[in-house]
Amino acid sequence: MRSLHTSFETYLQDKGRWPQVPTFNGKQNRQWSEWWIAEMQPYGATEAVWMCNGAKKLSNAQDEQNRLRISYSPTQFDANPITPHRWARQPWLVEIGNIHGEGPFISFPDGSIKSLNEVLGK
């Protein structure tokens, strides 16, 4: 998640806005995942970075076409350059699922990563 955070921060500095996701028809989840990987790859977020190391060990780490599934869902912000940094506790990325048993991990604008349980004080 730290590598993804760095990639998103670099994208923000380069483009002056958060990536704006296009509208997809049909196989939306697959297209959405592939779009995020392609959009962020020039900023260091390779396909492998999108997969949690713990999830790679699970049998469902790949889809039916033997492609890696992504483990993180980025927040979709508007194109306003300050929006991604506007709120300190606004998630940038949320882990899909509960791979580590502490609730999904969440990445924040300052680069910190906390489990949902930690955020909720559990």
Contacts in CASP RR format, 6 or more apart in sequence:
PFRMAT RR
TARGET T0000
AUTHOR 0000-0000-0000
METHOD contacts of the structure
MODEL  1
MRSLHTSFETYLQDKGRWPQVPTFNGKQNRQWSEWWIAEMQPYGATEAVW
MCNGAKKLSNAQDEQNRLRISYSPTQFDANPITPHRWARQPWLVEIGNIH
GEGPFISFPDGSIKSLNEVLGK
1 72 0 8 1.000
1 93 0 8 1.000
1 95 0 8 1.000
1 105 0 8 1.000
1 107 0 8 1.000
1 113 0 8 1.000
2 107 0 8 1.000
2 111 0 8 1.000
2 113 0 8 1.000
3 44 0 8 1.000
3 45 0 8 1.000
3 49 0 8 1.000
4 40 0 8 1.000
4 45 0 8 1.000
4 49 0 8 1.000
4 50 0 8 1.000
4 72 0 8 1.000
4 74 0 8 1.000
4 93 0 8 1.000
4 107 0 8 1.000
5 92 0 8 1.000
5 93 0 8 1.000
5 107 0 8 1.000
5 111 0 8 1.000
5 113 0 8 1.000
6 44 0 8 1.000
7 40 0 8 1.000
7 43 0 8 1.000
7 44 0 8 1.000
7 45 0 8 1.000
7 49 0 8 1.000
8 18 0 8 1.000
8 19 0 8 1.000
8 40 0 8 1.000
8 43 0 8 1.000
8 45 0 8 1.000
8 74 0 8 1.000
8 84 0 8 1.000
8 92 0 8 1.000
8 93 0 8 1.000
10 43 0 8 1.000
10 44 0 8 1.000
11 18 0 8 1.000
11 19 0 8 1.000
11 39 0 8 1.000
11 40 0 8 1.000
11 43 0 8 1.000
12 18 0 8 1.000
12 81 0 8 1.000
12 84 0 8 1.000
14 43 0 8 1.000
16 81 0 8 1.000
17 79 0 8 1.000
17 80 0 8 1.000
17 81 0 8 1.000
18 76 0 8 1.000
18 77 0 8 1.000
18 78 0 8 1.000
18 79 0 8 1.000
18 83 0 8 1.000
18 84 0 8 1.000
19 36 0 8 1.000
19 39 0 8 1.000
19 40 0 8 1.000
19 74 0 8 1.000
20 79 0 8 1.000
21 32 0 8 1.000
21 35 0 8 1.000
21 36 0 8 1.000
21 76 0 8 1.000
22 35 0 8 1.000
24 31 0 8 1.000
24 32 0 8 1.000
24 35 0 8 1.000
30 63 0 8 1.000
33 50 0 8 1.000
33 69 0 8 1.000
33 70 0 8 1.000
36 50 0 8 1.000
36 70 0 8 1.000
36 74 0 8 1.000
37 45 0 8 1.000
37 46 0 8 1.000
37 47 0 8 1.000
37 50 0 8 1.000
37 70 0 8 1.000
41 47 0 8 1.000
47 68 0 8 1.000
48 68 0 8 1.000
50 68 0 8 1.000
50 70 0 8 1.000
50 71 0 8 1.000
50 72 0 8 1.000
51 61 0 8 1.000
51 68 0 8 1.000
51 69 0 8 1.000
51 70 0 8 1.000
51 71 0 8 1.000
52 71 0 8 1.000
52 72 0 8 1.000
52 95 0 8 1.000
52 99 0 8 1.000
52 105 0 8 1.000
54 99 0 8 1.000
54 100 0 8 1.000
55 61 0 8 1.000
55 69 0 8 1.000
55 71 0 8 1.000
55 99 0 8 1.000
56 68 0 8 1.000
58 99 0 8 1.000
60 69 0 8 1.000
61 68 0 8 1.000
61 69 0 8 1.000
62 68 0 8 1.000
62 69 0 8 1.000
63 69 0 8 1.000
70 96 0 8 1.000
71 95 0 8 1.000
71 96 0 8 1.000
71 99 0 8 1.000
72 93 0 8 1.000
72 94 0 8 1.000
72 95 0 8 1.000
72 96 0 8 1.000
72 107 0 8 1.000
73 93 0 8 1.000
73 94 0 8 1.000
73 95 0 8 1.000
73 96 0 8 1.000
74 92 0 8 1.000
74 93 0 8 1.000
75 84 0 8 1.000
75 90 0 8 1.000
75 91 0 8 1.000
75 92 0 8 1.000
75 93 0 8 1.000
75 94 0 8 1.000
77 83 0 8 1.000
77 84 0 8 1.000
84 90 0 8 1.000
84 92 0 8 1.000
84 109 0 8 1.000
85 109 0 8 1.000
87 109 0 8 1.000
88 108 0 8 1.000
88 109 0 8 1.000
88 110 0 8 1.000
89 108 0 8 1.000
89 119 0 8 1.000
90 108 0 8 1.000
90 109 0 8 1.000
91 106 0 8 1.000
91 107 0 8 1.000
91 108 0 8 1.000
92 107 0 8 1.000
92 108 0 8 1.000
92 109 0 8 1.000
92 111 0 8 1.000
93 106 0 8 1.000
93 107 0 8 1.000
94 104 0 8 1.000
94 105 0 8 1.000
94 106 0 8 1.000
94 107 0 8 1.000
95 103 0 8 1.000
95 104 0 8 1.000
95 105 0 8 1.000
95 106 0 8 1.000
96 104 0 8 1.000
97 103 0 8 1.000
97 104 0 8 1.000
98 104 0 8 1.000
100 115 0 8 1.000
101 115 0 8 1.000
102 115 0 8 1.000
102 116 0 8 1.000
102 117 0 8 1.000
102 118 0 8 1.000
103 115 0 8 1.000
103 116 0 8 1.000
103 117 0 8 1.000
104 115 0 8 1.000
104 116 0 8 1.000
105 113 0 8 1.000
105 114 0 8 1.000
105 115 0 8 1.000
105 116 0 8 1.000
106 113 0 8 1.000
106 114 0 8 1.000
106 115 0 8 1.000
106 116 0 8 1.000
106 119 0 8 1.000
107 113 0 8 1.000
108 114 0 8 1.000
END
